[in-house]
C-alpha cells in the first residue's frame, strides 16, 4: 500500500512531465488498478511492454524527485503545519492561537 501511495504522490507532482502514452498506462496501473494484461490489451502492446513502461515511469518520477525534492518539501511542510495545529490546540481561549490554528487548518485542507 505504501508503494502505491508513493507512486501516486510522485505522479501528482511530476506526472505532467511524462508523455501522454506514459501517463495513460501509468494511470491505468496506479489509479485504475488495472492488471498488466488488461492494460496491454487496451493499449495493443505486450504485457512485458506495459511492465517495462511502468518501471521506466517509476524511475523517471523518482529521478525528478531526487533532483527537485518537491514531494519531500511538501510532506515536510504538511507535517510542520500539523504540529502548529496541535500546539495551538493547547491554548483554546487565546484569540491569536485560535487564528493561527484556523490558518494552519486551512493550509492543511489545501494540501
N, C-alpha and C positions, 0 to 999 in steps of 0.2 A: 504494500500500500504506500509506503514511504517513497518508493521509486516513482510511482505514478504521480504522487504529489510533487516531487521534484521535477519530473518531466513537464507537468502542467505549468508549474511556476516558470521554468525556463522558457517554455513555449509562449507563455503570456508576455514575457519581456522581449524575447528575440524572434518569435515565430514569423514576424513580417519580413525578416531577413532571409527566410528560406524561399525557394522558388515555389510558384503555385502548385506544381506537381508534388513537391516535397511536403508542402503544407497539407494538401488533400490527403495524402497517405498517412502522414503523421497524425492528423486529426482523427482519421478513421481508427487508427490503432489506439491512440491515447484517450481521446474524448468519447468516441463512439464505441470503444471496447470491441471492435471487430477483430476476428481472427485473421491470421496471415492469409489463409486460404480464401476467406471472404473478400479481403482487400484485393488479392491477386486476381480473383475472378472479376471483380468490379472494374479494376484498372487494366485488365488484359495483359498482365505481366505474371512472371513466375512467383511462386511463394518465396523462393530464395531471394528473388529481386526485391520483394517487399521487405523481407527480413534485413537485407543489406542496406536498403534505403533508410529504414528506421534506425538502424545502428549508426549510419552515417549522420543522420539528423541529430541523434543524441550527442555525437562527438562535436558536431558543428555548434550546437547550442551550448554545450559545456565549454567549448573554446571561447565563445563570446563572453560567457560568464567569467572565465579565467582572466580575460583581458579587461572587461568593463566593471565587473563586480556589482552590477545593478541589483541582482536578487539578494546578494549579501547585504548591501546597504538598505534595501527595503525591509528585510527581516530584522535587521538591527534597529532601524527606526521604529518599526512596529513594536518591537519588544520594549524599547525605551518609553514609548507613549503608553503602553500598558502599565509600566512601572509608575509613570506620572499619575495615571488614573488611580492605581492602588494607593499611592502615597497621599493623594488628595482626599481620599475617602476617609482618612483618619481625622479630618477637620470638616465635618459636615456643616457646621454653623458658620464657618468663615466664608464670607462672600467671595473674596478673591480666589480662595481654593476651589470654591464651587464653580467659578467661571473658568478656572484653569482645567478642572475636570471636564466641564462641558465641551471646551475647545478640544481637549485631548480625545474625548469620546467621539466627537465629530470627525476628527482626523482618522481615528481607527475605522469608522464607518466608511470613509472614503477609500481606504485600502481594501 
